[in-house]
Amino acid sequence: MRKTTYEEVINSFHTTFQDKVEIPESLEREWFMKAVGKYSFEIASIEYDEELGEFDTKLDRYVIDTLGWMMKVFYQERELSKVNKRISIVSKDLSIDGSGSSKSAAKSELEHAQFELERLLYKQTATSYTE
């Protein structure tokens, strides 16, 4: 039986946005590992072999997409932080705000990603009525 690979999760992550900036592979890998840890802690244990670059089983599509959305939230948190750190220049004749609408757009995108992730996680959480 074929096992789920790192690339499958990365491809799912890449489908959640369109960006002109290349994301460093080391940063994507860190977000991936954080997503695997978070999923294992909050929902169900999943085992990933870093040497082979694959999980110990074939994950269903919903789990792969959940990991991708977890990575998207990490990405959006970083984008919002970057926008918040832009410098604003204000004088009596001129006002330049580097964040302006970018800040509200980044915050809105983060909130959407968090909402989508919460929706995915909720559907995978066992209820107290589950045997």
GUPA-374529 format. One record per residue (C-alpha): y, z, x. Coordinates in Angstrom, 2 decimals. Layout:
% residues N
<y:Y z:Z x:X>
...
***
This chain:
% residues 131
<y:0.00 z:0.00 x:0.00>
<y:3.43 z:-0.96 x:1.31>
<y:5.81 z:1.90 x:2.11>
<y:9.56 z:2.00 x:1.43>
<y:11.66 z:1.26 x:4.50>
<y:15.05 z:2.38 x:5.76>
<y:16.36 z:-1.16 x:5.22>
<y:15.54 z:-1.06 x:1.49>
<y:17.73 z:2.01 x:1.02>
<y:20.51 z:0.52 x:3.18>
<y:20.41 z:-2.67 x:1.08>
<y:20.75 z:-0.58 x:-2.08>
<y:23.73 z:1.24 x:-0.53>
<y:25.40 z:-2.06 x:0.39>
<y:25.14 z:-3.30 x:-3.20>
<y:27.35 z:-0.44 x:-4.42>
<y:30.54 z:-1.81 x:-2.86>
<y:32.17 z:-4.75 x:-1.14>
<y:34.02 z:-3.91 x:2.04>
<y:35.62 z:-6.11 x:4.66>
<y:35.19 z:-3.48 x:7.37>
<y:31.88 z:-3.25 x:9.21>
<y:30.44 z:0.26 x:8.93>
<y:28.93 z:1.55 x:12.19>
<y:25.14 z:1.67 x:12.00>
<y:25.11 z:5.21 x:13.41>
<y:27.32 z:6.36 x:10.53>
<y:25.09 z:4.65 x:7.94>
<y:22.05 z:6.29 x:9.52>
<y:23.72 z:9.71 x:9.33>
<y:24.56 z:9.20 x:5.64>
<y:20.98 z:8.05 x:5.06>
<y:19.52 z:11.17 x:6.68>
<y:21.90 z:13.38 x:4.68>
<y:20.85 z:11.60 x:1.48>
<y:17.15 z:12.09 x:2.25>
<y:17.75 z:15.79 x:2.94>
<y:19.84 z:16.26 x:-0.19>
<y:17.30 z:14.47 x:-2.39>
<y:14.42 z:16.46 x:-0.89>
<y:16.26 z:19.72 x:-1.51>
<y:17.63 z:19.00 x:-5.00>
<y:14.99 z:16.83 x:-6.68>
<y:11.66 z:16.31 x:-4.91>
<y:10.34 z:16.33 x:-1.38>
<y:10.32 z:12.92 x:0.29>
<y:9.11 z:12.37 x:3.84>
<y:10.81 z:9.89 x:6.17>
<y:9.45 z:8.93 x:9.60>
<y:12.39 z:8.10 x:11.89>
<y:10.17 z:6.44 x:14.51>
<y:8.58 z:4.03 x:12.03>
<y:11.71 z:3.65 x:9.89>
<y:9.80 z:4.19 x:6.67>
<y:8.85 z:6.80 x:4.09>
<y:5.30 z:8.10 x:3.79>
<y:4.92 z:6.41 x:0.38>
<y:6.42 z:3.65 x:-1.72>
<y:9.44 z:5.12 x:-3.50>
<y:10.24 z:3.80 x:-6.94>
<y:13.40 z:1.74 x:-7.40>
<y:15.24 z:4.60 x:-9.12>
<y:14.79 z:6.89 x:-6.10>
<y:15.91 z:4.13 x:-3.71>
<y:19.04 z:3.55 x:-5.81>
<y:19.71 z:7.29 x:-5.98>
<y:19.62 z:7.50 x:-2.18>
<y:21.96 z:4.50 x:-2.04>
<y:24.43 z:6.18 x:-4.40>
<y:24.27 z:9.40 x:-2.37>
<y:25.28 z:7.34 x:0.65>
<y:28.06 z:5.75 x:-1.41>
<y:29.48 z:9.20 x:-2.22>
<y:29.49 z:10.10 x:1.49>
<y:31.23 z:6.78 x:2.20>
<y:33.87 z:7.35 x:-0.51>
<y:34.55 z:10.90 x:0.70>
<y:35.27 z:9.42 x:4.13>
<y:37.50 z:6.71 x:2.66>
<y:39.51 z:9.28 x:0.68>
<y:39.91 z:11.40 x:3.81>
<y:41.16 z:8.37 x:5.72>
<y:43.73 z:7.54 x:3.00>
<y:44.91 z:11.16 x:2.89>
<y:45.62 z:11.10 x:6.62>
<y:47.96 z:8.12 x:6.52>
<y:51.52 z:8.95 x:7.55>
<y:54.41 z:8.85 x:5.11>
<y:57.92 z:8.03 x:6.37>
<y:60.86 z:9.18 x:4.25>
<y:64.57 z:8.87 x:5.05>
<y:67.70 z:8.69 x:2.91>
<y:67.58 z:4.86 x:2.87>
<y:63.89 z:4.17 x:3.16>
<y:60.64 z:5.59 x:1.87>
<y:57.30 z:4.31 x:3.09>
<y:54.23 z:5.99 x:1.75>
<y:51.06 z:4.82 x:3.41>
<y:48.84 z:6.32 x:0.76>
<y:50.61 z:5.54 x:-2.54>
<y:48.27 z:3.79 x:-4.93>
<y:45.57 z:3.63 x:-2.25>
<y:45.08 z:7.38 x:-2.61>
<y:44.59 z:7.26 x:-6.38>
<y:42.31 z:4.21 x:-6.06>
<y:40.16 z:5.93 x:-3.41>
<y:40.00 z:9.11 x:-5.50>
<y:39.05 z:7.13 x:-8.60>
<y:36.31 z:5.29 x:-6.71>
<y:34.95 z:8.60 x:-5.37>
<y:34.92 z:10.10 x:-8.88>
<y:33.07 z:7.05 x:-10.20>
<y:30.47 z:7.29 x:-7.41>
<y:30.01 z:11.03 x:-8.06>
<y:29.60 z:10.38 x:-11.80>
<y:27.02 z:7.65 x:-11.22>
<y:25.10 z:9.85 x:-8.78>
<y:25.12 z:12.82 x:-11.17>
<y:23.78 z:10.55 x:-13.93>
<y:20.94 z:9.38 x:-11.68>
<y:20.10 z:12.92 x:-10.52>
<y:20.19 z:14.34 x:-14.04>
<y:17.57 z:11.85 x:-15.20>
<y:15.25 z:12.94 x:-12.38>
<y:15.68 z:16.69 x:-12.77>
<y:12.77 z:18.47 x:-14.41>
<y:13.66 z:20.44 x:-17.51>
<y:12.49 z:23.96 x:-18.20>
<y:10.19 z:22.46 x:-20.85>
<y:8.30 z:20.33 x:-18.33>
<y:4.80 z:21.56 x:-17.60>
***
